[in-house]
Amino acid sequence: MVMGRGGTRLAMAAWSIFPAAAVIAFLLLDLPRVSQAQTFSFPFRQPETCGHNQYFDISALSCVPCGANQRRDSLGTSCVCVPGFQMISNNGGPDIICKKCPENMKGVTEDGWNCISCPGGLTAEGKCHCPTGHILVERNVNGTLLSQATCKLCDESEDSFTVANTLGNRCIPCEPTFISTNRSCTCSEPNILTGGLCFSSTANFPPRIISAARYGELGMSLTSEWFAKYLQSSAAACWVYANLTSCQALGNMCVMNMNSYDSVTFDACRLFQFIFENTARRHTVHSISFWRQNLPWLFYGDQLGLAPQVLRTTPLPTNFIFKGQNQNSKLKFIAASYDVRGNFLKWQTLEGGVLQLCPDTETRLNAAYCFGTTYQQNCEIPLSKILNDFPTPIFYDVYVEYTNENQHQYIWAVPVLNLNLQHNNIFVNRDSASSKWLLTRRIFLVDALSGQENDIGSQPRLIRIATQISLSIHLVPNTENGNIYPPLITIAYSDIDIKDINSQSVKVSFSVKYAMNQEEAQVRTDIALGVLGGLAVLSSLLKTAGWKRRIGSPMIDLQTVMKFLVYYAGDLANVFFIVTVGTGLYWLIFFKAQKLAFVLLPGPAQEERLVTYVGCAFALKALQFMHKLISQITIDIFFIDWERPKRSIIKAVEGEGGVRSAAVPVSIWRTYFVANEWNEIQTVRKINPLFQVLTVLFFLEVVGFKNLALMDLSSSLSRSSASYIAPYSLILRYAVSAVLWLVIGIIQIVFFAVFYERFIEDKIRQFVDLCCMSNISVFLLSHKCFGYYIHGRSVHGHADTNMEEMNMNLKREAENLCSQRGLVPNTDGQTFQIAVSSQMRQHYDRIHETLTRKNGPALSSSASTFEQSIKAYHTMNKFLGSFIDHVHKEMDYIIKDKLLLERILGMEFMEPVEKSIFYNDEGYSFSSVLYYGNEATLLIYDLLFFSVVDLVNQDFLLAAFLTYLQQEIFRFIRNTVGQKNLASKTLVDQRFLI
């Protein structure tokens, strides 16, 4: 240890006072210090890059030279003595001592610790070499080293039948097939030696065996080294000796060939079928005709129509219960697993990802077997990882485990639909008709063995991977006890030609799907659509008839047909909407709340049908919405000013050189004010669109109602991040969002009607009050001969007054010291539906034509155009005022109440032939030309727009944003175009409309 003088004094002082502290001081002073120039990197080396006389130091992670007379061992992580040298000591790594053997003992024992004299030559490692059939003996039975090694010949006579083992150090019994066939340890002609077994040439066995592995996806066959070495021997041992492992190995090779069968070629499956057909005398296993004793169960037979019987005849004898004490909500799959040589490995449950190649947590992997959970797993895996994880295939026979009524454990075989299976070169399992399917039993995940051409253990040329595994569960129709049919495993393999193992990858998927017979549900849906569609036709006919009366046209022309189609589009949209929401709500309630399995979610085909219905509802509702929007912005409206001049003034008359008395002009500001208020209420709604969108989004995304749309049986609104999240059901997604939208919308409407309009602000009633306070009536024609009238004539005679007089008028009105506001004396009725006669309409049109003629080319001067418009305005105001006052007897009107049936049907039975008809309207139905009176249409349209965007993108946030955006766009269009129409119809300057 090196210290400075200061450090020494410090340590000595500490020792004199505190001996323990002194020890710590010395240790601290001896700690290594980091130099500023020091780096922490070094060359990267791998064991195989070390030289012949170097070994890989596992501590220093570098190549280190071996000592004298040494070389690296077979692993490359230690040293051994070179041939001709014995070990004296060995402490690992280079710490060994080698000593040269004497000239008379040049050989080294097998363990390397002793020198020995050899009876013959030496091997490359310096060990004694014995001829074939001999074993090397270096020690006595008690372990004493012999002075000279000997080579002993194994006795192959009938008394012993022994041969040397592969290590050449022990005599072992000959292969039993050699003895039974040839009565010796050799297999001489004419007997057949294959796969290390000896068979008699007289055995009845196919001579032309094809050791080719089929790769139907690539359209090629490959001479497999594994098949060439073991196919014939496995088939022969299975056929001749009924050897269990050989029969399993033969079955495995058939499965590796995709269970494909060719009646001409004697490949693995043809050999298996040959043995199966020629062992009919053997007993069946568990009374299953497809399962022959000593043979694996690979096929369900090749009869047409057999697959539907297997899949849909006998239900699984167990019930699935989701609530209560006897819960049974797990699919208990177990598998008998075998290695490629036919050895039984173990029984194992499929939980833990046995059939799932994609890595994931155990919780998420096991979620695949929770009943009712639609499971989907996809990933991309490098080929290098697959080859590393699956050097040899493992085979599985899958079963469902269940408990019978006596609480005894049973298993039910799960059939397999192999999409790669070829029967006489036809992919029969890809046919849509299940009657043509050939079901099988055994599966594997990865086969990197049959694609090895030249040497077993080398990199395969081709590899076969189960890239799609799907587990299908089908519910028994009309079950009330939670019964299902036997599950079906559908598997598809991909044949991959290996080019660059480090750059190639493969996409794999694993899924669990549930299905039930949807024919009954579809029939009910079709019936509902038919019945409601018929009612929609009647409703549209009534609306068209009412429209015809309101336009005063008895003829059925093209316009009538188009109008009917537009009305029918709106009613049919409501039909689709009611059916789709009802259907979605049915599946949501009954699927999530079921105790016993009796309902499963519709499949993709049924979902696509519902999405189509929703799309149709949206398209038709959009057509209805556009029709209403156009109708609203093209109405005829006029503000009748009842105000009269209070006094006259003396004014000079230009050009006449004198003065005369003239009436004081009536202020136009009251008309502008009422027009501006009308413009503001055009897009007033009973709900707040922004609040609607944000609230729905809050409940879906934050509260977690969107989790109700997951394809599992859980009704929880929150899900753990560690748990498996099932895919979304489009039907449930639509149902949840639609119900939320409707509930929140209805709550807003009820709140608006019960509380907000009553205690805070009612803009529709306020507008009527404003008309009365402004002494202005509103005459509105939504159709040619039909419209609405708001009677705003002031009961005080004048509205253009000062504050004191106005307050006095309001006080008199509150104390009932003046007449009531109604059009009819001593009534409060201010709003009416009006059906005008054709004569009145013609007179109105003549005046209105003059009022709007400024847009035509008739008048050349803008000043004269304005004067003409002003004159027409006063003419219209005078005409409508006199019309209301019953001045025109030839265009008079009557006031009456609508019949109940007229209110229900929305049409008028009486035609205004000679007199116009004013219908008392306490419901303020003039709001039908505003957003306010079409809230149902707007609410459903927004809901359908939101749903369509979400169903296409499956993104509630995007749907909410686009829904609010389109609401604002149409509101802007409605206001802008409505302002222009209002200005053109009433001569109100658009600049004063806000």
Helices and strands as residue ranges (DSSP letters): H 5-17, H 19-29, G 47-49, E 54-57, E 62-65, E 70-72, E 79-81, E 85-90, E 96-100, E 107-108, E 115-116, E 134-139, E 145-153, E 162-164, E 171-173, H 176-182, E 192-194, E 197-199, E 212-215, E 220-223, H 225-241, H 244-256, H 268-277, E 284-285, E 288-292, H 306-312, E 333-338, E 344-349, H 362-366, G 367-369, E 375-382, H 383-389, E 395-403, E 409-413, E 416-418, G 428-430, G 434-436, E 442-444, E 446-447, E 462-474, E 488-497, E 505-515, H 519-551, H 558-593, H 604-633, E 636-641, E 648-653, E 658-663, H 669-681, H 689-697, I 698-703, G 705-709, H 730-751, I 752-760, H 763-774, E 776-781, E 786-790, H 803-814, E 831-835, H 838-851, G 853-855, H 862-884, G 889-891, E 893-896, H 900-905, E 916-920, G 925-929, G 932-934, H 935-953, H 956-986, G 990-992
